[in-house]
Amino acid sequence: MSRLFYTTLAVVPSDVRDQVGLAYLFARAADTIADTDLIDRPRRLDYLARLRSQFTSDDISWTEVREIQQAVAPLQRDSAELTLLERLDDCFRLFLDFFPDDRRRVRRLMATLTQGMEMDLTVFPGQSVGELVALKTADELDRYTYYVAGCVGEFWTDLMCAHRKALSSWDIAQMSETGVRFGKGLQLTNILKDISHDLRKGRCYIPETMLSEAGLKPADLLDAQCLPALRPVLRKLARTAVEHLDQGWAYTMSVPRHEIRLRLSCMWPILSAGESLKLIMNAPDLLDPSVKVKIPRNKVYQIIALTMLTGACGYVGTAYWGQLRKYII
């Protein structure tokens, strides 16, 4: 998803690109803190709380930022994450240069996103199959998808309406709700795609209530042979994801045709998610941890080329999305 994100960021209108890009970097930094398993959970939760506290006002505690950098950065194996944490103070300096309303938008986003990361660290106490825990209910899953992605739809809508005159007629509250559905659909797709890998980390995002209806327990999913029994649950979750993404497509089609860049930045994630869901629903080895469900790079390029060459045409895009839906539900 990172490659697609950077491609999408490049097409986002220039007057909102810095805000979207910096918000992404802050979210990535928080996620890196949450995932650094060489640091015990209580300390990771503490560092997340300290990072979030920097978004409560314009008074950045540079001492706390440095302490986070010094504690977390040296433990990173990924060079990009290492560089990001080393430059975290520079990110905050750029943040302080934003207009007050844009700072408010990023603050609200980070306050919510970090709740999702804290939920991961508290609901799932371990990091191996021996400590496997599942979410309890569908409502809990819905709340999680809001924390980690639905809130991005709110941020995006508020930001775009403030900076793009073509969206001045939008009802921000209504479109924010639609944007939340958009984000939830993308996150639910990621959850389905990464089931087997999350299980090995001790995390089962498929709720126990849904599994029990299929006669399954979270530990059963460690056996790839139980995939047929899991299929009805997968279909139900995929249907929910598609319903969310349908709202995302309606959101996209509400963007005026001449706002081509903005349309493309919404089209690409939805169509890519649709292709992923198609693979998920047909994957014979979804529960095999040695297999990664991922759409081919040439398919991503095909989506980009088709939508760009047709000028983000709603008719063409809607036909493509309609065909994907038929393969999924």
Helices and strands as residue ranges (DSSP letters): H 2-11, H 14-35, H 41-53, H 62-72, G 73-75, H 79-86, H 88-96, H 100-123, G 129-131, E 133-134, H 138-145, I 146-150, H 151-163, G 165-167, H 172-193, H 195-199, E 203-204, H 208-213, G 218-222, G 224-226, H 227-254, H 260-282, H 297-309, H 314-328
